[in-house]
């Protein structure tokens, strides 16, 4: 196994652990942004700061204002002195099309993910934008 693949697996395992912090019931998604072998941000899916920690409504649908893990991680960096330009984003679930725009615009040039989201138009967009995409199979039961 290559050194890069070992690092990718380690960061993905950490993203799974981070995703467990989510209050969402349907899906728990974790994200890490890594630059120069340093974690510069992290995120998981959930409601915005100051809102109740319930992601789903009474019919078990995700509330429209729930932030995705990658959006939370990117927004966290925006409030810091760090830059995501040239960074790698590690995700437990591939990005939706809305988050893909944020990823591209933030300068992240590599996305490593485990599970494919039901709509892969986000991945199509990132590929068209020249972002390196790596689909990594990790048995999350072994985490």
URFENBEL-V69300 format. One record per backbone hydrogen bond with DSSP energy under -1.0 kcal/mol. CO is the residue of the C=O (numbers start at 1). NH is the residue of the N-H. E is the energy in kcal/mol with one decimal. If there is no record, write none. Layout:
co: (CO | CO)
nh: (NH | NH)
e: (E | E)
//
This chain:
co: (2 | 3 | 4 | 5 | 6 | 7 | 8 | 9 | 10 | 11 | 12 | 13 | 14 | 15 | 16 | 18 | 19 | 29 | 30 | 31 | 32 | 33 | 33 | 34 | 35 | 38 | 41 | 43 | 46 | 48 | 55 | 57 | 61 | 63 | 67 | 68 | 69 | 70 | 71 | 72 | 73 | 74 | 77 | 84 | 87 | 87 | 88 | 89 | 90 | 91 | 92 | 96 | 97 | 98 | 99 | 100 | 101 | 102 | 103 | 104 | 107 | 109 | 110 | 111 | 112 | 113 | 115 | 120 | 121 | 122 | 123 | 124 | 125 | 126 | 127 | 132 | 134 | 138 | 139 | 140)
nh: (6 | 7 | 8 | 9 | 10 | 11 | 12 | 13 | 14 | 15 | 16 | 17 | 18 | 19 | 20 | 21 | 22 | 45 | 92 | 43 | 90 | 40 | 41 | 88 | 38 | 35 | 33 | 31 | 67 | 51 | 63 | 60 | 57 | 66 | 46 | 72 | 73 | 74 | 75 | 76 | 77 | 78 | 80 | 87 | 109 | 110 | 34 | 112 | 32 | 114 | 115 | 100 | 101 | 102 | 103 | 104 | 105 | 106 | 108 | 107 | 86 | 132 | 89 | 134 | 91 | 136 | 94 | 124 | 125 | 126 | 127 | 128 | 129 | 131 | 130 | 111 | 113 | 140 | 142 | 143)
e: (-1.9 | -2.2 | -2.9 | -2.5 | -2.2 | -2.7 | -2.3 | -2.4 | -1.9 | -2.1 | -2.2 | -2.0 | -2.6 | -2.4 | -1.1 | -1.9 | -1.8 | -1.4 | -1.7 | -2.1 | -3.3 | -2.7 | -1.3 | -3.0 | -1.3 | -2.8 | -2.6 | -2.5 | -3.0 | -2.0 | -3.4 | -2.2 | -2.8 | -1.6 | -2.1 | -2.4 | -2.2 | -2.5 | -2.8 | -1.9 | -1.6 | -1.8 | -2.3 | -2.4 | -1.7 | -1.1 | -3.0 | -3.0 | -2.1 | -1.0 | -1.6 | -1.9 | -1.2 | -1.2 | -2.6 | -2.4 | -2.6 | -2.0 | -1.4 | -1.4 | -2.8 | -2.4 | -2.8 | -2.7 | -2.9 | -3.3 | -2.9 | -2.1 | -2.3 | -2.3 | -2.5 | -2.3 | -1.9 | -2.6 | -1.4 | -3.0 | -2.5 | -1.1 | -2.1 | -1.1)
//
